[in-house]
Amino acid sequence: MYIIVVTVEDCLSVLLNLLKNNASNQSYFREGSYIRRLVDFFELSSIGEKRWSAQKVMNVHLLLQVSNQILVIIMRIFDFLFRLFEYLYHQQIPIKILLHVSVLLVNVVRNK
């Protein structure tokens, strides 16, 4: 069991190092839908123990650091989407552009 837990720590450390200040790896992580997989680690049922081992604390700490790197990506995406939604509320935007913005937003929602 100890080997598996330490392996988790090593994997999270490698992942964190790959994502730090590396736009290419961050894009790959985002485009590969790996963010969704990362969310599953935060289910309360998987972390609801009363006593946490030092190793589990370290793993969750690393997971939070990885999540912080991912948050930068997510915030850029939300900023982009917010700007697209702003287009929908301006009357001066040509209908052709509004149509393309609407299609883009629908595609984003469909792909989740």
C-alpha positions as CSV (number, residue, x, y, z in Angstrom):
1,M,0.0,0.0,0.0
2,Y,2.9,2.4,0.8
3,I,4.3,2.1,-2.7
4,I,0.9,3.0,-4.3
5,V,0.5,6.1,-2.1
6,V,4.0,7.3,-2.7
7,T,3.5,6.7,-6.4
8,V,0.5,9.0,-6.3
9,E,2.7,11.7,-4.8
10,D,5.3,11.2,-7.4
11,C,2.8,11.4,-10.2
12,L,1.2,14.6,-8.8
13,S,4.7,16.1,-8.5
14,V,5.5,15.3,-12.1
15,L,2.1,16.7,-13.2
16,L,2.7,19.9,-11.3
17,N,6.1,20.4,-12.8
18,L,4.8,19.8,-16.3
19,L,2.0,22.4,-15.9
20,K,4.0,25.1,-14.2
21,N,4.5,28.0,-16.6
22,N,4.1,25.8,-19.6
23,A,1.3,27.0,-21.9
24,S,1.7,24.1,-24.2
25,N,1.3,21.5,-21.5
26,Q,-1.6,23.4,-20.0
27,S,-3.4,23.5,-23.4
28,Y,-2.8,19.8,-23.8
29,F,-4.2,19.1,-20.3
30,R,-7.3,21.3,-21.1
31,E,-7.9,19.9,-24.6
32,G,-7.5,16.3,-23.4
33,S,-10.4,16.8,-20.9
34,Y,-8.1,16.0,-18.0
35,I,-9.6,18.8,-15.9
36,R,-12.8,16.8,-15.6
37,R,-10.8,13.8,-14.3
38,L,-9.1,16.0,-11.8
39,V,-12.4,17.1,-10.3
40,D,-13.2,13.5,-9.3
41,F,-10.4,13.5,-6.8
42,F,-12.2,16.2,-4.7
43,E,-15.3,14.1,-4.0
44,L,-16.0,14.1,-0.3
45,S,-16.6,10.4,-0.2
46,S,-12.9,9.8,-1.2
47,I,-11.5,12.2,1.4
48,G,-14.0,11.9,4.3
49,E,-11.8,10.1,6.7
50,K,-11.5,11.5,10.2
51,R,-7.7,10.9,10.4
52,W,-5.5,11.7,7.5
53,S,-2.1,10.2,7.1
54,A,0.9,12.5,6.5
55,Q,1.1,11.0,3.0
56,K,-2.6,11.7,2.2
57,V,-2.1,15.3,3.4
58,M,0.9,15.6,1.0
59,N,-1.1,14.1,-1.9
60,V,-4.0,16.5,-1.4
61,H,-1.6,19.4,-1.0
62,L,0.0,18.5,-4.3
63,L,-3.5,18.1,-5.9
64,L,-4.4,21.6,-4.7
65,Q,-1.2,23.0,-6.3
66,V,-2.0,21.2,-9.6
67,S,-5.6,22.6,-9.3
68,N,-4.1,26.1,-8.9
69,Q,-2.3,25.7,-12.2
70,I,-5.4,24.5,-13.8
71,L,-7.4,27.4,-12.4
72,V,-5.3,29.8,-14.4
73,I,-6.5,27.9,-17.6
74,I,-10.1,27.9,-16.4
75,M,-10.1,31.6,-15.7
76,R,-8.8,32.4,-19.1
77,I,-11.6,30.3,-20.6
78,F,-14.2,32.0,-18.5
79,D,-12.8,35.4,-19.4
80,F,-13.1,34.4,-23.1
81,L,-16.6,33.2,-22.7
82,F,-17.7,36.3,-20.8
83,R,-16.4,38.4,-23.7
84,L,-18.3,36.4,-26.2
85,F,-21.5,36.8,-24.1
86,E,-20.9,40.5,-24.1
87,Y,-21.3,40.4,-27.9
88,L,-24.8,39.1,-27.6
89,Y,-25.9,42.1,-25.6
90,H,-24.6,44.8,-27.9
91,Q,-27.0,46.1,-30.6
92,Q,-24.3,47.4,-32.8
93,I,-22.9,43.9,-33.6
94,P,-23.9,42.7,-37.0
95,I,-26.3,39.8,-37.1
96,K,-23.7,37.6,-39.0
97,I,-21.2,38.0,-36.1
98,L,-23.9,37.4,-33.5
99,L,-24.9,34.2,-35.3
100,H,-21.3,32.9,-35.3
101,V,-20.8,33.9,-31.6
102,S,-24.0,32.0,-30.8
103,V,-22.9,28.9,-32.7
104,L,-19.5,29.0,-30.9
105,L,-21.2,29.3,-27.5
106,V,-23.6,26.4,-28.3
107,N,-20.6,24.3,-29.3
108,V,-18.9,25.1,-26.0
109,V,-22.0,24.1,-24.0
110,R,-22.4,20.9,-26.0
111,N,-18.8,19.8,-25.5
112,K,-18.9,20.7,-21.8
